[in-house]
Amino acid sequence: MKPIDAKEADYERFEILGHDALFTCLRIDRKTLPEGLHAYDLRDCDDCSGNPCQLKSYVMVNHWGTVVTREPIEGADEGIDLDEDDYNYLGENMTLDEFANPAPKMEQIM
């Protein structure tokens, strides 16, 4: 499957390894990410259980989805094994633009 433009994907807010992130089940073209954002692939387990078992900079086989973060995740080039408590859906949709340019919090304005 050919990667799609990152701006065309639908995203869900996601948390992974303590990082605020966006999740999409699609492969995204890294060249289309806004500056300052980082993309990582999630690998499904070999038994195809439907749970991600590894976060890596890029996966070819058993692609489970892609996450986008504002900060780089150390160790992703080599791959980071995941447990169920390492990630969580946060229950809302968000655009890539909203994620890349978060609105300031009230206490930051004052």
Secondary structure as the mmCIF struct_conf table of DSSP 4:
data_model
#
loop_
_struct_conf.conf_type_id
_struct_conf.id
_struct_conf.beg_label_comp_id
_struct_conf.beg_label_asym_id
_struct_conf.beg_label_seq_id
_struct_conf.end_label_comp_id
_struct_conf.end_label_asym_id
_struct_conf.end_label_seq_id
HELX_LH_PP_P HELX_LH_PP_P1 LYS A 2 PRO A 3
STRN STRN1 ILE A 4 ASP A 5
HELX_RH_3T_P HELX_RH_3T_P1 ALA A 6 GLU A 8
BEND BEND1 ALA A 9 ALA A 9
STRN STRN2 GLU A 12 ILE A 16
TURN_TY1_P TURN_TY1_P1 LEU A 17 GLY A 18
STRN STRN3 HIS A 19 THR A 24
BEND BEND2 CYS A 25 LEU A 26
STRN STRN4 ILE A 28 ASP A 29
HELX_RH_3T_P HELX_RH_3T_P2 ARG A 30 THR A 32
BEND BEND3 LEU A 33 LEU A 33
HELX_LH_PP_P HELX_LH_PP_P2 PRO A 34 PRO A 34
TURN_TY1_P TURN_TY1_P2 GLU A 35 GLY A 36
STRN STRN5 HIS A 38 ASP A 44
HELX_LH_PP_P HELX_LH_PP_P3 CYS A 45 CYS A 45
TURN_TY1_P TURN_TY1_P3 ASP A 46 ASP A 47
BEND BEND4 GLY A 50 ASN A 51
STRN STRN6 PRO A 52 LYS A 56
BEND BEND5 SER A 57 SER A 57
BEND BEND6 MET A 60 ASN A 62
STRN STRN7 HIS A 63 THR A 69
BEND BEND7 ARG A 70 GLU A 71
TURN_TY1_P TURN_TY1_P4 GLU A 74 GLU A 78
STRN STRN8 ILE A 80 ASP A 81
HELX_RH_3T_P HELX_RH_3T_P3 GLU A 84 ASP A 86
STRN STRN9 TYR A 87 ASN A 93
HELX_RH_AL_P HELX_RH_AL_P1 LEU A 96 ALA A 100
BEND BEND8 ASN A 101 ASN A 101
HELX_LH_PP_P HELX_LH_PP_P4 PRO A 102 LYS A 105
HELX_RH_AL_P HELX_RH_AL_P2 MET A 106 ILE A 109
#
